[in-house]
Amino acid sequence: MSGGQVELVRVSDLESLVAAARERFVALVGAALADRGSASVVLTGGGAGIGLLKALRGADLAWDKIDFYWGDERWVPAGHPERNDGQAFEALLDHVPADPARVFRMGAPGGGWATPEAAAEAYAEILPEGFDLHLLGMGEEGHINSVFPDTPAVREQAKPVLAVLDSPKPPPERITLTLPAIHRAREVWLLVSGAGKAAAAKAALGGAAPVDVPSSGAQGSERTVWFLDDAAAGELG
């Protein structure tokens, strides 16, 4: 793997993983806020990602100075239970004084975008040049965001946001940040729990081709941190 430093944080279980990521999140985002007066974070869904957001509710941070983005979104109507943004609001954003003007949701059907392609183009226009942190989960086959193996999204080398029209996991239509967008982040964190992820974690950390294991291409410009519980790390040496 190229890019910045790669670090493994190995813990016993999901609860410990969330606790470790929470401590690091508060330190990293707090430092960005102290340095520049603002911070930018890309959110993710999944059990570990939502668990982290819930754990952050009581954190002492200037929440109104943080820009929030999403790594991917299902192309379903606003308010639909499968949308990542709704899950993030329920887990964290409804419980902290975030500035609504600094919360950047992806488009939805009926929200002014006729197609996921149009919504993807609109989202690309509002992305900053870089992020402080991009949070990622990982699927059992190594997918990140809605970037799946052997698809146009994983092969994309320029556009930061794409529409996905035939996702291997339902719903088929989605919007996703691509690997070029992930590479804009100073730090990329992969929150990985469970034995079903062990083979993909081993392959990604072993340098598999991103087209086969997309998480292998998830790299921060300064640091990439893999948070793994013992089950997910079970095939590592």
FENQUIZI-V50759 format. One record per helix or strand of 2 or more residues. SS is the DSSP state (@ for helix, = for strand). FROM is the first residue (numbers start at 1). TO is the last residue. Records with the same first field share a line. If there is no record, write none. Layout:
BEGIN
SS = FROM-TO / FROM-TO
END
This chain:
BEGIN
= = 5-11 / 39-43 / 66-70 / 72-74 / 131-136 / 161-164 / 174-177 / 185-192 / 223-229
@ = 14-36 / 46-55 / 63-65 / 84-93 / 100-102 / 116-126 / 152-155 / 179-182 / 195-205 / 214-217
END
